[in-house]
Amino acid sequence: MNHGENTLCAHLLAQARLHDAVAAATTDEGLRLFVYPQGQGALVAVGLPAGRTLRAAALLHRRGSDVRRCGAWLPALFNDGSWYLVRRCSDSEAAALDEDDWALAAELLL
């Protein structure tokens, strides 16, 4: 993932706040990005669309091997079978996750 994700995330956060609803988009790498407004913050979710294979054990192992670095991203399995990493952020954090944060999410999923 590249620095464009912050711009996309900021745009999605603005749309989510405006409509008080989840805003979603797909990155250039094919990952799905969701932003859900919550009070003074938001839930940011990065994931694989349904149908993409991901072994839960592999994801949990990768995340568990470096909890200090990966702990902010919480794995979630959606009803449609898609896997996401969810992170609770303040509004300012949601619009300013650094490249390492995005790269880590992609690394955990891919």
Chimera marker file (.cmm) of the C-alpha trace (Angstrom):
<marker_set name="trace">
<marker id="1" x="0.000" y="0.000" z="0.000" r="1" g="1" b="0" radius="0.5"/>
<marker id="2" x="1.251" y="3.499" z="-0.651" r="1" g="1" b="0" radius="0.5"/>
<marker id="3" x="0.834" y="6.996" z="0.776" r="1" g="1" b="0" radius="0.5"/>
<marker id="4" x="-2.392" y="7.419" z="-1.193" r="1" g="1" b="0" radius="0.5"/>
<marker id="5" x="-4.184" y="5.351" z="1.434" r="1" g="1" b="0" radius="0.5"/>
<marker id="6" x="-4.094" y="8.274" z="3.886" r="1" g="1" b="0" radius="0.5"/>
<marker id="7" x="-5.744" y="10.521" z="1.311" r="1" g="1" b="0" radius="0.5"/>
<marker id="8" x="-8.313" y="7.825" z="0.575" r="1" g="1" b="0" radius="0.5"/>
<marker id="9" x="-8.890" y="7.186" z="4.280" r="1" g="1" b="0" radius="0.5"/>
<marker id="10" x="-9.349" y="10.919" z="4.985" r="1" g="1" b="0" radius="0.5"/>
<marker id="11" x="-11.852" y="11.149" z="2.116" r="1" g="1" b="0" radius="0.5"/>
<marker id="12" x="-13.735" y="8.078" z="3.362" r="1" g="1" b="0" radius="0.5"/>
<marker id="13" x="-13.782" y="9.458" z="6.903" r="1" g="1" b="0" radius="0.5"/>
<marker id="14" x="-15.290" y="12.735" z="5.657" r="1" g="1" b="0" radius="0.5"/>
<marker id="15" x="-17.921" y="10.829" z="3.649" r="1" g="1" b="0" radius="0.5"/>
<marker id="16" x="-18.678" y="8.516" z="6.577" r="1" g="1" b="0" radius="0.5"/>
<marker id="17" x="-19.143" y="11.483" z="8.924" r="1" g="1" b="0" radius="0.5"/>
<marker id="18" x="-21.277" y="13.377" z="6.392" r="1" g="1" b="0" radius="0.5"/>
<marker id="19" x="-23.648" y="10.451" z="5.864" r="1" g="1" b="0" radius="0.5"/>
<marker id="20" x="-23.233" y="8.862" z="9.318" r="1" g="1" b="0" radius="0.5"/>
<marker id="21" x="-22.577" y="5.556" z="7.604" r="1" g="1" b="0" radius="0.5"/>
<marker id="22" x="-19.789" y="3.220" z="6.580" r="1" g="1" b="0" radius="0.5"/>
<marker id="23" x="-17.712" y="4.442" z="3.634" r="1" g="1" b="0" radius="0.5"/>
<marker id="24" x="-15.726" y="1.949" z="1.545" r="1" g="1" b="0" radius="0.5"/>
<marker id="25" x="-13.277" y="1.812" z="-1.343" r="1" g="1" b="0" radius="0.5"/>
<marker id="26" x="-10.829" y="-0.586" z="-2.974" r="1" g="1" b="0" radius="0.5"/>
<marker id="27" x="-7.093" y="0.167" z="-3.044" r="1" g="1" b="0" radius="0.5"/>
<marker id="28" x="-4.851" y="-0.237" z="-6.079" r="1" g="1" b="0" radius="0.5"/>
<marker id="29" x="-3.661" y="-3.543" z="-4.561" r="1" g="1" b="0" radius="0.5"/>
<marker id="30" x="-7.226" y="-4.882" z="-4.440" r="1" g="1" b="0" radius="0.5"/>
<marker id="31" x="-7.636" y="-4.535" z="-0.682" r="1" g="1" b="0" radius="0.5"/>
<marker id="32" x="-10.924" y="-3.194" z="0.651" r="1" g="1" b="0" radius="0.5"/>
<marker id="33" x="-10.874" y="-0.185" z="2.958" r="1" g="1" b="0" radius="0.5"/>
<marker id="34" x="-13.813" y="0.626" z="5.249" r="1" g="1" b="0" radius="0.5"/>
<marker id="35" x="-14.188" y="3.592" z="7.576" r="1" g="1" b="0" radius="0.5"/>
<marker id="36" x="-16.950" y="3.634" z="10.195" r="1" g="1" b="0" radius="0.5"/>
<marker id="37" x="-17.429" y="6.815" z="12.268" r="1" g="1" b="0" radius="0.5"/>
<marker id="38" x="-17.668" y="6.446" z="16.045" r="1" g="1" b="0" radius="0.5"/>
<marker id="39" x="-17.945" y="9.492" z="18.280" r="1" g="1" b="0" radius="0.5"/>
<marker id="40" x="-14.638" y="11.363" z="18.091" r="1" g="1" b="0" radius="0.5"/>
<marker id="41" x="-12.954" y="8.556" z="16.191" r="1" g="1" b="0" radius="0.5"/>
<marker id="42" x="-13.463" y="5.857" z="13.643" r="1" g="1" b="0" radius="0.5"/>
<marker id="43" x="-12.967" y="2.198" z="12.952" r="1" g="1" b="0" radius="0.5"/>
<marker id="44" x="-10.665" y="1.679" z="9.989" r="1" g="1" b="0" radius="0.5"/>
<marker id="45" x="-10.788" y="-1.759" z="8.379" r="1" g="1" b="0" radius="0.5"/>
<marker id="46" x="-8.482" y="-3.116" z="5.682" r="1" g="1" b="0" radius="0.5"/>
<marker id="47" x="-9.333" y="-6.458" z="4.180" r="1" g="1" b="0" radius="0.5"/>
<marker id="48" x="-9.553" y="-9.017" z="1.473" r="1" g="1" b="0" radius="0.5"/>
<marker id="49" x="-12.762" y="-9.298" z="-0.526" r="1" g="1" b="0" radius="0.5"/>
<marker id="50" x="-14.838" y="-12.443" z="-0.094" r="1" g="1" b="0" radius="0.5"/>
<marker id="51" x="-13.476" y="-15.313" z="-2.116" r="1" g="1" b="0" radius="0.5"/>
<marker id="52" x="-9.814" y="-14.460" z="-1.496" r="1" g="1" b="0" radius="0.5"/>
<marker id="53" x="-8.151" y="-17.222" z="0.474" r="1" g="1" b="0" radius="0.5"/>
<marker id="54" x="-6.617" y="-16.442" z="3.835" r="1" g="1" b="0" radius="0.5"/>
<marker id="55" x="-5.703" y="-18.985" z="6.470" r="1" g="1" b="0" radius="0.5"/>
<marker id="56" x="-6.805" y="-17.732" z="9.870" r="1" g="1" b="0" radius="0.5"/>
<marker id="57" x="-3.962" y="-19.583" z="11.595" r="1" g="1" b="0" radius="0.5"/>
<marker id="58" x="-1.382" y="-17.888" z="9.361" r="1" g="1" b="0" radius="0.5"/>
<marker id="59" x="-2.843" y="-14.425" z="9.989" r="1" g="1" b="0" radius="0.5"/>
<marker id="60" x="-2.998" y="-14.985" z="13.745" r="1" g="1" b="0" radius="0.5"/>
<marker id="61" x="0.531" y="-16.400" z="13.792" r="1" g="1" b="0" radius="0.5"/>
<marker id="62" x="1.936" y="-13.414" z="11.881" r="1" g="1" b="0" radius="0.5"/>
<marker id="63" x="0.094" y="-10.971" z="14.148" r="1" g="1" b="0" radius="0.5"/>
<marker id="64" x="1.026" y="-12.860" z="17.323" r="1" g="1" b="0" radius="0.5"/>
<marker id="65" x="4.699" y="-13.068" z="16.422" r="1" g="1" b="0" radius="0.5"/>
<marker id="66" x="5.041" y="-9.296" z="16.928" r="1" g="1" b="0" radius="0.5"/>
<marker id="67" x="2.143" y="-8.056" z="19.055" r="1" g="1" b="0" radius="0.5"/>
<marker id="68" x="3.897" y="-4.791" z="19.889" r="1" g="1" b="0" radius="0.5"/>
<marker id="69" x="4.025" y="-3.863" z="16.197" r="1" g="1" b="0" radius="0.5"/>
<marker id="70" x="0.839" y="-5.598" z="15.000" r="1" g="1" b="0" radius="0.5"/>
<marker id="71" x="-1.414" y="-5.392" z="18.057" r="1" g="1" b="0" radius="0.5"/>
<marker id="72" x="-3.397" y="-2.333" z="16.957" r="1" g="1" b="0" radius="0.5"/>
<marker id="73" x="-4.775" y="-4.266" z="13.963" r="1" g="1" b="0" radius="0.5"/>
<marker id="74" x="-7.485" y="-6.672" z="15.183" r="1" g="1" b="0" radius="0.5"/>
<marker id="75" x="-8.483" y="-9.536" z="12.866" r="1" g="1" b="0" radius="0.5"/>
<marker id="76" x="-12.170" y="-9.884" z="12.019" r="1" g="1" b="0" radius="0.5"/>
<marker id="77" x="-14.094" y="-12.359" z="9.870" r="1" g="1" b="0" radius="0.5"/>
<marker id="78" x="-17.124" y="-10.757" z="8.210" r="1" g="1" b="0" radius="0.5"/>
<marker id="79" x="-20.379" y="-12.625" z="7.527" r="1" g="1" b="0" radius="0.5"/>
<marker id="80" x="-19.562" y="-12.967" z="3.834" r="1" g="1" b="0" radius="0.5"/>
<marker id="81" x="-16.328" y="-14.846" z="4.613" r="1" g="1" b="0" radius="0.5"/>
<marker id="82" x="-13.997" y="-11.906" z="4.009" r="1" g="1" b="0" radius="0.5"/>
<marker id="83" x="-11.112" y="-11.186" z="6.390" r="1" g="1" b="0" radius="0.5"/>
<marker id="84" x="-10.353" y="-7.712" z="7.709" r="1" g="1" b="0" radius="0.5"/>
<marker id="85" x="-7.947" y="-6.049" z="10.066" r="1" g="1" b="0" radius="0.5"/>
<marker id="86" x="-9.779" y="-3.449" z="12.137" r="1" g="1" b="0" radius="0.5"/>
<marker id="87" x="-8.178" y="-0.566" z="13.978" r="1" g="1" b="0" radius="0.5"/>
<marker id="88" x="-9.829" y="1.981" z="16.291" r="1" g="1" b="0" radius="0.5"/>
<marker id="89" x="-8.448" y="5.471" z="15.621" r="1" g="1" b="0" radius="0.5"/>
<marker id="90" x="-9.114" y="9.033" z="16.640" r="1" g="1" b="0" radius="0.5"/>
<marker id="91" x="-10.199" y="11.198" z="13.705" r="1" g="1" b="0" radius="0.5"/>
<marker id="92" x="-6.688" y="12.615" z="13.384" r="1" g="1" b="0" radius="0.5"/>
<marker id="93" x="-5.099" y="9.140" z="13.506" r="1" g="1" b="0" radius="0.5"/>
<marker id="94" x="-7.493" y="7.740" z="10.904" r="1" g="1" b="0" radius="0.5"/>
<marker id="95" x="-6.395" y="10.386" z="8.435" r="1" g="1" b="0" radius="0.5"/>
<marker id="96" x="-2.708" y="10.087" z="9.319" r="1" g="1" b="0" radius="0.5"/>
<marker id="97" x="-1.752" y="6.424" z="9.561" r="1" g="1" b="0" radius="0.5"/>
<marker id="98" x="1.795" y="6.216" z="8.282" r="1" g="1" b="0" radius="0.5"/>
<marker id="99" x="3.082" y="4.122" z="5.396" r="1" g="1" b="0" radius="0.5"/>
<marker id="100" x="4.368" y="1.522" z="7.848" r="1" g="1" b="0" radius="0.5"/>
<marker id="101" x="0.846" y="1.068" z="9.268" r="1" g="1" b="0" radius="0.5"/>
<marker id="102" x="-0.625" y="0.476" z="5.804" r="1" g="1" b="0" radius="0.5"/>
<marker id="103" x="2.281" y="-1.770" z="4.785" r="1" g="1" b="0" radius="0.5"/>
<marker id="104" x="1.883" y="-3.810" z="7.960" r="1" g="1" b="0" radius="0.5"/>
<marker id="105" x="-1.833" y="-4.347" z="7.327" r="1" g="1" b="0" radius="0.5"/>
<marker id="106" x="-1.115" y="-5.484" z="3.773" r="1" g="1" b="0" radius="0.5"/>
<marker id="107" x="1.717" y="-7.739" z="4.994" r="1" g="1" b="0" radius="0.5"/>
<marker id="108" x="-0.560" y="-9.413" z="7.544" r="1" g="1" b="0" radius="0.5"/>
<marker id="109" x="-3.285" y="-10.019" z="4.965" r="1" g="1" b="0" radius="0.5"/>
<marker id="110" x="-1.192" y="-10.968" z="1.962" r="1" g="1" b="0" radius="0.5"/>
<link id1="1" id2="2" r="1" g="1" b="0" radius="0.2"/>
<link id1="2" id2="3" r="1" g="1" b="0" radius="0.2"/>
<link id1="3" id2="4" r="1" g="1" b="0" radius="0.2"/>
<link id1="4" id2="5" r="1" g="1" b="0" radius="0.2"/>
<link id1="5" id2="6" r="1" g="1" b="0" radius="0.2"/>
<link id1="6" id2="7" r="1" g="1" b="0" radius="0.2"/>
<link id1="7" id2="8" r="1" g="1" b="0" radius="0.2"/>
<link id1="8" id2="9" r="1" g="1" b="0" radius="0.2"/>
<link id1="9" id2="10" r="1" g="1" b="0" radius="0.2"/>
<link id1="10" id2="11" r="1" g="1" b="0" radius="0.2"/>
<link id1="11" id2="12" r="1" g="1" b="0" radius="0.2"/>
<link id1="12" id2="13" r="1" g="1" b="0" radius="0.2"/>
<link id1="13" id2="14" r="1" g="1" b="0" radius="0.2"/>
<link id1="14" id2="15" r="1" g="1" b="0" radius="0.2"/>
<link id1="15" id2="16" r="1" g="1" b="0" radius="0.2"/>
<link id1="16" id2="17" r="1" g="1" b="0" radius="0.2"/>
<link id1="17" id2="18" r="1" g="1" b="0" radius="0.2"/>
<link id1="18" id2="19" r="1" g="1" b="0" radius="0.2"/>
<link id1="19" id2="20" r="1" g="1" b="0" radius="0.2"/>
<link id1="20" id2="21" r="1" g="1" b="0" radius="0.2"/>
<link id1="21" id2="22" r="1" g="1" b="0" radius="0.2"/>
<link id1="22" id2="23" r="1" g="1" b="0" radius="0.2"/>
<link id1="23" id2="24" r="1" g="1" b="0" radius="0.2"/>
<link id1="24" id2="25" r="1" g="1" b="0" radius="0.2"/>
<link id1="25" id2="26" r="1" g="1" b="0" radius="0.2"/>
<link id1="26" id2="27" r="1" g="1" b="0" radius="0.2"/>
<link id1="27" id2="28" r="1" g="1" b="0" radius="0.2"/>
<link id1="28" id2="29" r="1" g="1" b="0" radius="0.2"/>
<link id1="29" id2="30" r="1" g="1" b="0" radius="0.2"/>
<link id1="30" id2="31" r="1" g="1" b="0" radius="0.2"/>
<link id1="31" id2="32" r="1" g="1" b="0" radius="0.2"/>
<link id1="32" id2="33" r="1" g="1" b="0" radius="0.2"/>
<link id1="33" id2="34" r="1" g="1" b="0" radius="0.2"/>
<link id1="34" id2="35" r="1" g="1" b="0" radius="0.2"/>
<link id1="35" id2="36" r="1" g="1" b="0" radius="0.2"/>
<link id1="36" id2="37" r="1" g="1" b="0" radius="0.2"/>
<link id1="37" id2="38" r="1" g="1" b="0" radius="0.2"/>
<link id1="38" id2="39" r="1" g="1" b="0" radius="0.2"/>
<link id1="39" id2="40" r="1" g="1" b="0" radius="0.2"/>
<link id1="40" id2="41" r="1" g="1" b="0" radius="0.2"/>
<link id1="41" id2="42" r="1" g="1" b="0" radius="0.2"/>
<link id1="42" id2="43" r="1" g="1" b="0" radius="0.2"/>
<link id1="43" id2="44" r="1" g="1" b="0" radius="0.2"/>
<link id1="44" id2="45" r="1" g="1" b="0" radius="0.2"/>
<link id1="45" id2="46" r="1" g="1" b="0" radius="0.2"/>
<link id1="46" id2="47" r="1" g="1" b="0" radius="0.2"/>
<link id1="47" id2="48" r="1" g="1" b="0" radius="0.2"/>
<link id1="48" id2="49" r="1" g="1" b="0" radius="0.2"/>
<link id1="49" id2="50" r="1" g="1" b="0" radius="0.2"/>
<link id1="50" id2="51" r="1" g="1" b="0" radius="0.2"/>
<link id1="51" id2="52" r="1" g="1" b="0" radius="0.2"/>
<link id1="52" id2="53" r="1" g="1" b="0" radius="0.2"/>
<link id1="53" id2="54" r="1" g="1" b="0" radius="0.2"/>
<link id1="54" id2="55" r="1" g="1" b="0" radius="0.2"/>
<link id1="55" id2="56" r="1" g="1" b="0" radius="0.2"/>
<link id1="56" id2="57" r="1" g="1" b="0" radius="0.2"/>
<link id1="57" id2="58" r="1" g="1" b="0" radius="0.2"/>
<link id1="58" id2="59" r="1" g="1" b="0" radius="0.2"/>
<link id1="59" id2="60" r="1" g="1" b="0" radius="0.2"/>
<link id1="60" id2="61" r="1" g="1" b="0" radius="0.2"/>
<link id1="61" id2="62" r="1" g="1" b="0" radius="0.2"/>
<link id1="62" id2="63" r="1" g="1" b="0" radius="0.2"/>
<link id1="63" id2="64" r="1" g="1" b="0" radius="0.2"/>
<link id1="64" id2="65" r="1" g="1" b="0" radius="0.2"/>
<link id1="65" id2="66" r="1" g="1" b="0" radius="0.2"/>
<link id1="66" id2="67" r="1" g="1" b="0" radius="0.2"/>
<link id1="67" id2="68" r="1" g="1" b="0" radius="0.2"/>
<link id1="68" id2="69" r="1" g="1" b="0" radius="0.2"/>
<link id1="69" id2="70" r="1" g="1" b="0" radius="0.2"/>
<link id1="70" id2="71" r="1" g="1" b="0" radius="0.2"/>
<link id1="71" id2="72" r="1" g="1" b="0" radius="0.2"/>
<link id1="72" id2="73" r="1" g="1" b="0" radius="0.2"/>
<link id1="73" id2="74" r="1" g="1" b="0" radius="0.2"/>
<link id1="74" id2="75" r="1" g="1" b="0" radius="0.2"/>
<link id1="75" id2="76" r="1" g="1" b="0" radius="0.2"/>
<link id1="76" id2="77" r="1" g="1" b="0" radius="0.2"/>
<link id1="77" id2="78" r="1" g="1" b="0" radius="0.2"/>
<link id1="78" id2="79" r="1" g="1" b="0" radius="0.2"/>
<link id1="79" id2="80" r="1" g="1" b="0" radius="0.2"/>
<link id1="80" id2="81" r="1" g="1" b="0" radius="0.2"/>
<link id1="81" id2="82" r="1" g="1" b="0" radius="0.2"/>
<link id1="82" id2="83" r="1" g="1" b="0" radius="0.2"/>
<link id1="83" id2="84" r="1" g="1" b="0" radius="0.2"/>
<link id1="84" id2="85" r="1" g="1" b="0" radius="0.2"/>
<link id1="85" id2="86" r="1" g="1" b="0" radius="0.2"/>
<link id1="86" id2="87" r="1" g="1" b="0" radius="0.2"/>
<link id1="87" id2="88" r="1" g="1" b="0" radius="0.2"/>
<link id1="88" id2="89" r="1" g="1" b="0" radius="0.2"/>
<link id1="89" id2="90" r="1" g="1" b="0" radius="0.2"/>
<link id1="90" id2="91" r="1" g="1" b="0" radius="0.2"/>
<link id1="91" id2="92" r="1" g="1" b="0" radius="0.2"/>
<link id1="92" id2="93" r="1" g="1" b="0" radius="0.2"/>
<link id1="93" id2="94" r="1" g="1" b="0" radius="0.2"/>
<link id1="94" id2="95" r="1" g="1" b="0" radius="0.2"/>
<link id1="95" id2="96" r="1" g="1" b="0" radius="0.2"/>
<link id1="96" id2="97" r="1" g="1" b="0" radius="0.2"/>
<link id1="97" id2="98" r="1" g="1" b="0" radius="0.2"/>
<link id1="98" id2="99" r="1" g="1" b="0" radius="0.2"/>
<link id1="99" id2="100" r="1" g="1" b="0" radius="0.2"/>
<link id1="100" id2="101" r="1" g="1" b="0" radius="0.2"/>
<link id1="101" id2="102" r="1" g="1" b="0" radius="0.2"/>
<link id1="102" id2="103" r="1" g="1" b="0" radius="0.2"/>
<link id1="103" id2="104" r="1" g="1" b="0" radius="0.2"/>
<link id1="104" id2="105" r="1" g="1" b="0" radius="0.2"/>
<link id1="105" id2="106" r="1" g="1" b="0" radius="0.2"/>
<link id1="106" id2="107" r="1" g="1" b="0" radius="0.2"/>
<link id1="107" id2="108" r="1" g="1" b="0" radius="0.2"/>
<link id1="108" id2="109" r="1" g="1" b="0" radius="0.2"/>
<link id1="109" id2="110" r="1" g="1" b="0" radius="0.2"/>
</marker_set>
